[in-house]
């Protein structure tokens, strides 16, 4: 009888011990708690972070858990993986709950506006006038809007939303991509488009002047919009005629070739100039009105010309008011040495004398006396 009582008490003790570690209904290990690897974290808008949950005890049979966010407009959480995704600035509580026992743990999530980072695909760029190219901007976070601008629209323009750059004129400009308060720029250099010279033509292929006259040749460069229209001038014999800037001056009797040559491409044209000796003066005539020096060069009728300084000086001593001169200043065809802005004139006075050797600005208004020479 005593043995039966002993075994009964032993069985009751063993059952009591078992119920301290096993579910009384199922007989398996029950969940006693859950914890997260973080209780608080900060994430930038657009960013993600994984929260890790640990169910206790480690040998609990049912470790099923669920996730929830207190504010899905600020942050969401993946149902099965604890992946927190930051949606908008603000705060949210991420809670994990065990299926067995309803144990919970939480993490306070703060979502901040993401710091914008902007970069352009080409920090420097060189284009030729008239060319176009599209720039690309990389922005993080990717949903930030980009606006393009040019620091110098006279040099280059850019589409505000497209990044399409158009080179307008030679120079430099900063092309800037802006997102929020951040920006990045491309330093653009625009080179002038070079239009080569195709040819050059003089206004005359031949002409005749005396050894005391000059005549100015003009030229036309083709095409009209050639980039470099610079030319040089050349006389085949400066003992017969000289040329400066297209102005051909007779020196002595003979024939000479005056050549104009373009710096770009070396294109040429030639005028054959015949220089004759100026004979004695056989006729004189005053023109009405006054003229600038440039206008006086072509004011005389065909076959007549403006006298040189030396010729006018020779005429002056024998002239008075009754021999054709009126009071005033008369242009000569002679420019002042080393000063292309002035030319010589002769002053005829009321007492019947000439005062020669003076010079005046070519823009002054003086009278004109034309001569014919044999």
Secondary structure, 3 states (H helix, E strand, C coil): CHHHHHHHHHHHHHHHHHCCCCCCCCCCCCCCEEEECCCEEEEECCCEEECCEEEECCCCCCCCEEEEECCCCCEEECCCCCEEEECCCEEEEEEEEECCCCCEEEEEEEEECCCCEEEECCCEEEEECCCEEECCEEEECCCCCCEEEECCCCCEEECCCCCEEEECCCEEEEEEEEECCEEEEEEEEEECCCCCCCEEEECCCEEEEECCCEEECCEEEECCCCCCCCEEEEECCCCCEEEECCEEEECCCEEEEEEEEECCCCCEEEEEEEEECCCCEEEEEECCCCECHHHHCCCCCCCCEECCHHHHHHHHCCCCHHHCCCCEEEEEEEECCCCCCEEEEEEECCCCCEEEEEEEECCCCEECEEEEEC
